[in-house]
Amino acid sequence: MSSPTLTETEQANAMAAMHFLRTRLGSWKLLASALRFAPTSIRYVKKRRRRVSINMAYKVAGLAGVPFDDVVKGRWPAKGMCPHCGRVG
């Protein structure tokens, strides 16, 4: 039996959240460290050589302090949210 995977839409939403967090933290390397992934893992996902795993999406949600569903459904970050202060404008 294969392990569950995220749909293409859910992966795109998780990547949008990762881009947001990368801006908030300052670099992909710092994001990888905060998520406890090797920088190469993040690089492969960023370049679409690997899929965003459910584990990675859960860690993104945990780092953001939001529910997993908000990340994969595209509800976080909210459209227009500032990655530096969190204000929606």
DRENVEXRO-728046 format. One record per residue (C-alpha): residue number from 1; residue in one letter; x, y, z. Coordinates in pm, 1 decimal. Layout:
N
<num=NUM&residuo=a&x=X&y=Y&z=Z> $
...
//
This chain:
89
<num=1&residuo=m&x=0.0&y=0.0&z=0.0> $
<num=2&residuo=s&x=139.3&y=342.3&z=-92.6> $
<num=3&residuo=s&x=165.3&y=624.3&z=156.7> $
<num=4&residuo=p&x=-75.2&y=917.2&z=124.6> $
<num=5&residuo=t&x=43.0&y=1219.2&z=-70.2> $
<num=6&residuo=l&x=-70.2&y=1575.9&z=-113.5> $
<num=7&residuo=t&x=-259.1&y=1674.6&z=-426.5> $
<num=8&residuo=e&x=-96.5&y=1914.4&z=-671.9> $
<num=9&residuo=t&x=-309.8&y=2199.1&z=-531.5> $
<num=10&residuo=e&x=-219.8&y=2114.0&z=-172.7> $
<num=11&residuo=q&x=148.7&y=2101.6&z=-267.0> $
<num=12&residuo=a&x=124.8&y=2442.5&z=-436.6> $
<num=13&residuo=n&x=-42.0&y=2583.8&z=-125.5> $
<num=14&residuo=a&x=227.3&y=2434.3&z=100.0> $
<num=15&residuo=m&x=496.0&y=2581.5&z=-127.2> $
<num=16&residuo=a&x=330.6&y=2924.5&z=-105.5> $
<num=17&residuo=a&x=345.1&y=2894.6&z=274.0> $
<num=18&residuo=m&x=711.7&y=2791.7&z=251.6> $
<num=19&residuo=h&x=793.3&y=3093.2&z=33.0> $
<num=20&residuo=f&x=618.8&y=3316.1&z=287.6> $
<num=21&residuo=l&x=815.9&y=3163.5&z=576.1> $
<num=22&residuo=r&x=1139.8&y=3190.2&z=378.7> $
<num=23&residuo=t&x=1080.1&y=3563.1&z=345.3> $
<num=24&residuo=r&x=994.6&y=3588.8&z=715.6> $
<num=25&residuo=l&x=1305.7&y=3398.2&z=823.1> $
<num=26&residuo=g&x=1543.0&y=3546.7&z=567.4> $
<num=27&residuo=s&x=1668.1&y=3247.4&z=367.5> $
<num=28&residuo=w&x=1592.4&y=2895.8&z=249.6> $
<num=29&residuo=k&x=1875.7&y=2766.3&z=468.0> $
<num=30&residuo=l&x=1718.8&y=2917.8&z=780.2> $
<num=31&residuo=l&x=1379.6&y=2775.8&z=679.6> $
<num=32&residuo=a&x=1533.5&y=2430.0&z=636.8> $
<num=33&residuo=s&x=1690.5&y=2456.8&z=981.0> $
<num=34&residuo=a&x=1364.4&y=2572.1&z=1141.8> $
<num=35&residuo=l&x=1175.6&y=2283.9&z=979.2> $
<num=36&residuo=r&x=1455.2&y=2040.2&z=1073.0> $
<num=37&residuo=f&x=1516.3&y=1935.5&z=714.4> $
<num=38&residuo=a&x=1845.0&y=1924.6&z=527.8> $
<num=39&residuo=p&x=1890.0&y=2226.8&z=300.9> $
<num=40&residuo=t&x=1915.2&y=1988.1&z=4.0> $
<num=41&residuo=s&x=1567.7&y=1850.2&z=80.6> $
<num=42&residuo=i&x=1420.0&y=2199.7&z=68.6> $
<num=43&residuo=r&x=1618.6&y=2277.5&z=-247.7> $
<num=44&residuo=y&x=1483.6&y=1967.0&z=-426.3> $
<num=45&residuo=v&x=1126.6&y=2053.1&z=-330.1> $
<num=46&residuo=k&x=1176.5&y=2414.9&z=-433.6> $
<num=47&residuo=k&x=1305.1&y=2303.8&z=-775.4> $
<num=48&residuo=r&x=1020.6&y=2050.4&z=-801.9> $
<num=49&residuo=r&x=1251.1&y=1750.8&z=-813.5> $
<num=50&residuo=r&x=1066.1&y=1616.5&z=-509.3> $
<num=51&residuo=r&x=710.9&y=1653.7&z=-388.1> $
<num=52&residuo=v&x=613.4&y=1836.3&z=-70.1> $
<num=53&residuo=s&x=558.9&y=1554.2&z=176.5> $
<num=54&residuo=i&x=279.5&y=1547.9&z=428.9> $
<num=55&residuo=n&x=546.7&y=1557.0&z=701.5> $
<num=56&residuo=m&x=698.1&y=1872.4&z=552.0> $
<num=57&residuo=a&x=356.0&y=2038.9&z=525.1> $
<num=58&residuo=y&x=284.4&y=1951.9&z=891.9> $
<num=59&residuo=k&x=614.3&y=2106.6&z=995.3> $
<num=60&residuo=v&x=536.7&y=2418.8&z=790.9> $
<num=61&residuo=a&x=201.5&y=2448.4&z=969.9> $
<num=62&residuo=g&x=369.0&y=2398.8&z=1307.5> $
<num=63&residuo=l&x=631.0&y=2663.1&z=1235.9> $
<num=64&residuo=a&x=359.7&y=2903.1&z=1120.6> $
<num=65&residuo=g&x=147.6&y=2823.9&z=1426.4> $
<num=66&residuo=v&x=-159.0&y=2745.0&z=1217.9> $
<num=67&residuo=p&x=-362.4&y=2428.1&z=1154.3> $
<num=68&residuo=f&x=-235.5&y=2187.1&z=887.7> $
<num=69&residuo=d&x=-558.2&y=2230.5&z=688.1> $
<num=70&residuo=d&x=-501.9&y=2607.0&z=666.9> $
<num=71&residuo=v&x=-168.1&y=2546.4&z=495.0> $
<num=72&residuo=v&x=-277.8&y=2278.6&z=247.3> $
<num=73&residuo=k&x=-611.6&y=2445.9&z=170.5> $
<num=74&residuo=g&x=-437.7&y=2776.6&z=95.9> $
<num=75&residuo=r&x=-595.5&y=2971.8&z=380.8> $
<num=76&residuo=w&x=-253.8&y=3057.7&z=523.6> $
<num=77&residuo=p&x=-90.8&y=3287.9&z=453.1> $
<num=78&residuo=a&x=-390.3&y=3507.2&z=379.0> $
<num=79&residuo=k&x=-380.2&y=3695.9&z=52.4> $
<num=80&residuo=g&x=-196.7&y=4023.6&z=103.9> $
<num=81&residuo=m&x=-43.8&y=3921.1&z=439.6> $
<num=82&residuo=c&x=293.1&y=4083.1&z=509.9> $
<num=83&residuo=p&x=558.3&y=3818.9&z=583.5> $
<num=84&residuo=h&x=741.2&y=4062.7&z=810.5> $
<num=85&residuo=c&x=464.5&y=4186.8&z=1037.7> $
<num=86&residuo=g&x=169.9&y=3956.7&z=957.9> $
<num=87&residuo=r&x=-62.9&y=4244.1&z=876.0> $
<num=88&residuo=v&x=-318.4&y=4183.7&z=603.0> $
<num=89&residuo=g&x=-350.6&y=4486.3&z=385.5> $
//
